[in-house]
Amino acid sequence: MDPDVPVVPAPQPSIFRWILGFLLVGACWGLTTPFMRRAAINYVPPSRPSLTDPNNSWLKRKVLGIFYAVIGVLSRPAYAIPLLLNVTGSVWFFILIGQAELSLTVPITNSLAFLFTVLGEWWAEKKVISRDTWIGMALVLGGIGLCVQSKTS
């Protein structure tokens, strides 16, 4: 690197792009969790003779049981698609923490994930959102606002 050439900092993304990034991560983490839970609960594993074979050791039966369970759940689109979206949110999160302030990124994305999880449970499981939960969600949004305000003043 030539010391005579000035280093030009990369331009910061617009506030719209930050908000969109935080919302995407929160939505990918929060909305997908109830769908993965529902798919895992509804999963009925097929019968596997190797899991009940007395000639197999206890350890081998446990390892095969875990292997078959993971393969069985991941091979179902009802679980695999939300999982893929959830992992995509994690990739976006790591991109965000490389550019945004860490003390804002972590609480904002985790708080938004909570909010989106509540909405996902309402959508996927038809759960009723209680008054106390609505109040809690409003307080979480207020807390996000206070965090952002404290960093900008």
NUBATI-554721 format. One line per 3 residues: their letters; for each residue y, z, x of N, C-alpha, C. Coordinates in Angstrom, 3 decimals, always signed. Atoms other than C-alpha are relative to their C-alpha. Example, Ala and Ser with C-alpha at 12.3 -4.5 7.8 and 13.67 -1.06 7.14 Angstrom:
BEGIN
as) -1.190/+0.000/+0.890/-4.500/+7.800/+12.300/+1.200/+0.000/+0.900 | -1.190/-0.060/-0.820/-1.060/+7.140/+13.670/+1.090/+0.730/-0.770
END
This chain:
BEGIN
mdp) -1.162/+0.000/+0.849/+0.000/+0.000/+0.000/+1.236/+0.000/+0.903 | -1.220/+0.149/-0.797/+3.356/-1.046/+1.435/+1.014/+1.060/-0.432 | -0.952/-1.056/+0.381/+5.811/+1.920/+1.564/+1.361/-0.535/-0.419
dvp) -1.303/+0.565/+0.363/+8.785/-0.431/+1.093/+0.025/-0.556/-1.421 | +0.071/+0.555/+1.345/+7.563/-1.730/-2.272/-0.014/+1.163/-0.989 | -0.032/-1.111/+0.961/+8.548/+0.585/-5.144/-1.171/-0.102/-0.983
vvp) +1.089/-0.068/+0.971/+5.760/+1.697/-7.453/+0.611/+0.074/-1.392 | -0.497/+0.041/+1.369/+6.497/+0.797/-11.039/-1.033/+0.669/-0.891 | +0.976/-0.669/+0.868/+4.878/+3.219/-13.481/-0.367/-0.886/-1.187
apq) +0.460/+0.764/+1.159/+2.803/+1.721/-16.262/+0.769/+0.464/-1.235 | -0.734/-0.406/+1.209/+4.658/+1.668/-19.577/-0.878/+0.863/-0.900 | +0.714/-0.882/+0.919/+3.670/+4.427/-21.996/-0.202/-0.697/-1.344
psi) +0.208/+0.575/+1.332/+2.098/+3.346/-25.294/+0.992/+0.585/-1.010 | -0.912/-0.471/+1.040/+4.228/+3.666/-28.406/-0.614/+1.194/-0.726 | +0.470/-1.152/+0.773/+3.992/+6.758/-30.599/-1.009/-0.439/-1.058
frw) +0.939/+0.536/+0.989/+2.228/+4.591/-33.192/-1.395/-0.134/+0.608 | +1.304/+0.166/-0.660/-0.541/+3.817/-30.687/-0.641/+1.344/+0.307 | +0.552/-1.339/-0.217/-0.925/+7.518/-29.795/-0.583/+0.544/-1.301
ilg) +0.455/-0.511/+1.296/-1.188/+8.469/-33.464/-1.273/-0.719/-0.432 | +1.180/+0.774/+0.366/-3.644/+5.655/-34.112/-1.209/+0.432/+0.835 | +1.092/-0.446/-0.867/-5.748/+6.738/-31.120/-0.550/+1.351/-0.419
fll) +0.445/-1.318/+0.441/-5.849/+10.367/-32.253/-0.744/-0.086/-1.329 | +0.653/+0.148/+1.303/-6.721/+9.339/-35.819/-1.371/-0.667/+0.124 | +1.293/+0.674/-0.184/-9.494/+6.988/-34.644/-1.047/+0.949/+0.572
vga) +0.946/-0.952/-0.586/-11.103/+9.671/-32.492/-0.399/+1.044/-1.039 | +0.302/-0.997/+1.025/-10.820/+12.289/-35.240/-0.883/-0.554/-1.102 | +0.804/+0.613/+1.055/-12.226/+9.899/-37.835/-1.419/-0.297/+0.488
cwg) +1.339/+0.305/-0.526/-15.104/+8.776/-35.606/-0.831/+1.267/+0.165 | +0.743/-1.245/-0.157/-16.063/+12.368/-34.859/-0.251/+0.685/-1.335 | +0.116/-0.776/+1.224/-15.428/+13.871/-38.266/-0.703/-0.704/-1.145
ltt) +0.591/+0.709/+1.139/-16.355/+11.225/-40.816/-1.484/-0.290/+0.192 | +1.394/+0.383/-0.237/-19.648/+10.355/-39.156/-0.960/+1.182/-0.081 | +0.888/-1.166/-0.056/-21.027/+13.903/-38.903/-0.734/+0.257/-1.320
pfm) +0.741/-0.220/+1.248/-21.835/+14.382/-42.632/-1.024/-1.106/-0.291 | +0.948/+1.093/+0.232/-23.510/+10.963/-42.746/-1.226/+0.150/+0.896 | +1.140/-0.250/-0.888/-25.669/+11.777/-39.705/-0.826/+1.173/-0.514
rra) +0.697/-1.166/+0.545/-26.530/+15.141/-41.247/-0.850/-0.401/-1.195 | +0.735/+0.441/+1.184/-27.542/+13.529/-44.536/-1.210/-0.840/+0.394 | +1.112/+0.840/-0.443/-29.687/+10.945/-42.732/-1.095/+0.833/+0.663
ain) +0.986/-0.850/-0.664/-31.378/+13.640/-40.633/-0.755/+0.865/-1.008 | +0.647/-0.830/+1.016/-32.062/+15.843/-43.666/-0.978/-0.829/-0.826 | +0.840/+0.858/+0.835/-33.509/+12.919/-45.647/-1.139/-0.661/+0.770
yvp) +1.027/+0.636/-0.817/-35.736/+11.811/-42.756/-1.351/+0.676/-0.226 | +1.366/-0.479/+0.151/-39.442/+12.174/-43.467/-0.835/-0.705/+1.061 | +0.736/+0.658/-1.081/-41.463/+11.555/-40.317/-1.382/-0.455/-0.460
psr) +1.349/+0.454/+0.334/-44.639/+9.513/-40.577/-1.042/+0.885/+0.686 | +1.096/-0.772/-0.586/-47.949/+11.123/-39.817/-0.369/-0.587/+1.358 | +0.362/+0.419/-1.365/-48.820/+10.961/-36.129/-1.228/+0.808/+0.424
psl) +1.217/-0.734/-0.380/-52.428/+11.860/-35.213/+0.100/+0.691/+1.363 | -0.098/-0.603/-1.335/-51.480/+12.578/-31.602/+0.702/+1.354/-0.030 | -0.697/-1.274/+0.098/-49.332/+15.488/-32.810/-0.906/+1.122/-0.495
tdp) +0.928/-1.012/+0.500/-52.282/+17.267/-34.411/-1.325/-0.015/+0.755 | +1.237/+0.115/-0.779/-54.980/+16.251/-31.916/-0.199/+1.255/+0.855 | +0.226/-1.223/-0.785/-56.480/+19.488/-30.521/-0.321/-0.274/+1.472
nns) +0.279/+0.342/-1.398/-57.427/+17.621/-27.322/+1.284/-0.096/+0.829 | -1.289/+0.032/-0.702/-53.726/+17.307/-26.460/+0.487/+1.426/+0.223 | -0.533/-1.328/-0.298/-52.093/+20.288/-24.798/+1.189/+0.304/-0.914
wlk) -1.143/-0.417/+0.809/-49.433/+22.299/-26.608/+1.272/-0.683/+0.482 | -1.192/+0.615/-0.577/-46.781/+20.934/-24.227/+0.073/-1.486/-0.340 | +0.021/+1.438/+0.305/-47.860/+17.318/-24.746/+0.332/-0.243/-1.471
rkv) -0.301/+0.160/+1.433/-47.770/+17.755/-28.555/+1.491/+0.226/-0.267 | -1.428/-0.273/+0.187/-44.239/+19.241/-28.351/+0.857/-1.147/+0.531 | -0.765/+1.105/-0.583/-42.944/+16.485/-26.038/-0.133/-1.246/-0.865
lgi) +0.196/+1.161/+0.886/-44.488/+13.777/-28.236/+0.732/+0.199/-1.327 | -0.702/-0.274/+1.252/-43.061/+15.475/-31.339/+1.493/-0.254/+0.124 | -1.428/+0.238/-0.228/-39.560/+15.430/-29.901/+0.264/-1.490/+0.172
fya) -0.167/+1.434/-0.232/-39.963/+11.836/-28.713/-0.081/-0.777/-1.318 | +0.154/+0.711/+1.275/-41.228/+10.621/-32.110/+1.149/+0.305/-0.959 | -1.116/-0.361/+0.881/-38.478/+12.519/-33.940/+1.264/-0.752/+0.399
vig) -1.198/+0.705/-0.469/-35.720/+11.011/-31.783/-0.099/-1.483/-0.315 | +0.192/+1.433/+0.270/-37.145/+7.487/-32.048/+0.057/-0.274/-1.502 | +0.017/+0.191/+1.451/-37.726/+7.892/-35.786/+1.383/+0.060/-0.617
vls) -1.350/-0.148/+0.563/-34.199/+9.073/-36.540/+0.909/-1.136/+0.484 | -0.877/+1.043/-0.540/-32.486/+6.581/-34.221/-0.348/-1.390/-0.523 | +0.388/+1.324/+0.505/-34.448/+3.674/-35.692/+0.465/-0.218/-1.443
rpa) -0.506/+0.123/+1.372/-32.909/+4.350/-39.109/+1.489/-0.305/+0.039 | -1.433/+0.343/+0.000/-29.553/+2.608/-39.672/+0.886/+1.081/-0.616 | -0.801/-1.053/+0.636/-28.385/+5.486/-41.885/+0.418/+1.064/+0.998
yai) -0.352/-0.945/-1.053/-28.359/+7.647/-38.749/+0.610/-0.710/+1.205 | -0.397/+0.682/-1.231/-27.921/+5.128/-35.942/+1.434/-0.531/-0.068 | -1.355/+0.571/+0.108/-24.713/+3.500/-37.250/+1.063/+1.099/+0.104
pll) -0.986/-1.065/-0.204/-22.783/+6.779/-37.695/-0.035/+0.571/+1.415 | +0.087/-0.498/-1.374/-24.090/+7.932/-34.312/+0.739/-0.924/+0.964 | -0.690/+0.966/-0.858/-22.827/+4.746/-32.666/+1.520/+0.135/-0.148
lnv) -1.439/-0.192/+0.226/-19.402/+5.229/-34.269/+0.480/+1.315/+0.620 | -0.354/-1.290/-0.581/-19.380/+8.876/-33.164/+0.124/-0.103/+1.512 | -0.045/+0.171/-1.452/-20.154/+7.930/-29.567/+1.188/-0.877/+0.392
tgs) -1.181/+0.831/-0.249/-17.467/+5.226/-29.736/+1.257/+0.857/-0.013 | -1.127/-0.929/+0.028/-15.016/+7.971/-30.698/+0.096/+0.806/+1.286 | -0.011/-0.735/-1.269/-16.047/+9.860/-27.572/+0.550/-0.861/+1.134
vwf) -0.543/+0.912/-1.019/-15.290/+6.807/-25.430/+1.510/-0.090/-0.150 | -1.444/+0.053/+0.235/-11.849/+6.517/-27.049/+0.668/+1.306/+0.427 | -0.542/-1.294/-0.403/-11.327/+10.249/-26.452/+0.205/+0.045/+1.516
fil) -0.138/-0.026/-1.456/-11.958/+9.853/-22.731/+1.095/-0.946/+0.480 | -1.126/+0.878/-0.331/-9.514/+6.958/-22.634/+1.317/+0.736/-0.284 | -1.216/-0.738/+0.359/-6.932/+9.130/-24.408/+0.311/+1.100/+1.003
igq) -0.313/-1.109/-0.901/-7.313/+12.122/-22.096/+0.385/-0.497/+1.389 | -0.452/+0.570/-1.261/-6.780/+9.795/-19.158/+1.468/-0.387/-0.038 | -1.385/+0.444/+0.131/-3.354/+8.841/-20.525/+0.904/+1.029/-0.668
ael) -0.831/-0.949/+0.750/-2.114/+11.542/-22.923/-0.091/+1.378/+0.638 | -0.003/-1.368/-0.513/-1.307/+15.145/-22.186/-1.210/+0.749/-0.557 | +1.250/-0.655/+0.354/-4.505/+17.167/-22.207/+0.199/+1.121/-1.010
slt) -0.227/-1.129/+0.902/-3.006/+20.188/-23.954/+0.376/-0.442/-1.410 | -0.219/+0.542/+1.346/-2.124/+17.939/-26.908/-1.230/-0.744/-0.499 | +1.105/+0.864/+0.411/-5.074/+15.559/-26.955/-1.175/+0.796/-0.549
vpi) +1.180/-0.759/+0.418/-7.838/+18.150/-27.214/+0.209/+0.697/-1.342 | -0.137/-0.645/+1.309/-6.423/+20.282/-30.058/+0.243/-0.991/-1.144 | -0.276/+0.957/+1.077/-5.172/+17.274/-32.005/-1.289/-0.701/-0.427
tns) +1.220/+0.734/+0.375/-8.450/+15.327/-31.860/-1.029/+0.921/-0.645 | +0.970/-0.914/+0.609/-10.591/+18.379/-32.601/+0.447/+0.454/-1.386 | -0.510/-0.376/+1.323/-8.339/+19.425/-35.492/-0.172/-1.145/-0.992
laf) +0.193/+1.155/+0.886/-8.407/+15.919/-36.928/-1.473/-0.206/-0.318 | +1.439/+0.110/+0.267/-12.197/+15.878/-36.552/-0.401/+0.973/-1.105 | +0.264/-0.967/+1.075/-12.298/+19.028/-38.707/+0.460/-0.549/-1.348
lft) -0.531/+0.531/+1.262/-10.094/+17.424/-41.346/-0.859/-1.155/-0.514 | +0.821/+1.134/+0.412/-12.157/+14.236/-41.380/-1.422/+0.432/-0.375 | +1.319/-0.501/+0.392/-15.398/+16.257/-41.551/+0.030/+0.481/-1.444
vlg) -0.136/-0.457/+1.388/-14.175/+17.894/-44.747/+0.030/-1.201/-0.940 | -0.060/+1.208/+0.836/-13.309/+14.466/-46.159/-1.338/-0.722/-0.019 | +1.319/+0.646/-0.069/-16.660/+13.084/-44.981/-1.022/+0.710/-0.861
eww) +0.919/-0.737/+0.874/-18.549/+15.877/-46.751/+0.291/-0.296/-1.466 | -0.367/+0.354/+1.375/-16.619/+15.095/-49.911/-0.547/-1.385/-0.348 | +0.426/+1.374/+0.238/-17.486/+11.411/-49.543/-1.529/-0.132/+0.022
aek) +1.434/+0.202/-0.181/-21.095/+11.599/-48.310/-0.843/+0.907/-0.886 | +0.819/-0.986/+0.705/-22.303/+14.724/-50.073/+0.593/+0.434/-1.331 | -0.683/-0.310/+1.261/-19.903/+14.874/-53.032/+0.362/+1.479/-0.108
kvi) -0.411/-1.400/+0.009/-18.832/+18.381/-52.012/+1.426/+0.103/-0.519 | -1.335/-0.257/+0.527/-15.833/+19.773/-53.841/+0.800/+0.723/+1.079 | -0.877/-0.633/-0.982/-12.936/+20.678/-51.572/+0.755/+1.120/-0.718
srd) -0.604/-1.155/+0.672/-11.847/+24.185/-52.554/+1.486/+0.131/+0.342 | -1.421/-0.255/-0.213/-8.270/+25.378/-52.776/+0.232/+0.606/+1.375 | -0.154/-0.636/-1.311/-8.746/+27.554/-49.690/-0.172/-1.011/+1.131
twi) +0.189/+1.032/-1.020/-10.010/+24.565/-47.718/+1.232/-0.888/+0.079 | -1.234/+0.795/-0.009/-6.969/+22.528/-48.777/+1.116/+0.743/+0.730 | -1.022/-0.802/-0.682/-4.742/+25.383/-47.615/-0.272/+0.006/+1.502
gma) +0.365/+0.031/-1.413/-6.634/+25.541/-44.322/+0.314/-1.332/+0.649 | -0.305/+1.329/-0.532/-6.274/+21.793/-43.852/+1.510/-0.166/+0.190 | -1.467/+0.081/-0.131/-2.524/+22.049/-44.474/+0.476/+0.829/+1.194
lvl) -0.372/-0.833/-1.150/-2.273/+24.877/-41.932/-0.382/-0.678/+1.316 | +0.412/+0.738/-1.204/-4.211/+22.793/-39.391/+1.011/-1.101/+0.304 | -1.007/+1.042/-0.207/-1.789/+19.901/-39.900/+1.315/+0.605/+0.486
ggi) -1.207/-0.681/-0.473/+1.105/+22.334/-39.501/-0.137/+0.424/+1.455 | +0.244/-0.376/-1.386/-0.441/+23.604/-36.283/+0.086/-1.187/+0.947 | -0.116/+1.229/-0.806/-0.772/+20.060/-34.953/+1.480/-0.340/+0.183
glc) -1.425/+0.289/-0.073/+2.887/+19.506/-35.789/+0.731/+0.927/+0.958 | -0.634/-0.961/-0.913/+3.897/+22.687/-33.952/-0.361/-0.307/+1.462 | +0.401/+0.353/-1.370/+1.882/+21.659/-30.871/+0.796/-1.196/+0.507
vqs) -0.735/+1.199/-0.398/+3.517/+18.242/-30.799/+1.472/+0.325/+0.198 | -1.416/-0.349/-0.084/+6.987/+19.693/-31.445/+0.285/+0.809/+1.264 | -0.241/-0.838/-1.183/+6.605/+22.252/-28.650/-0.034/-0.807/+1.296
kts) +0.078/+0.838/-1.209/+5.754/+19.520/-26.139/+1.149/-0.989/+0.094 | -1.073/+0.995/-0.013/+8.634/+17.257/-27.155/+1.385/+0.630/+0.131 | -1.330/-0.615/-0.112/+11.429/+19.843/-27.059/+0.251/+0.566/+1.372
END
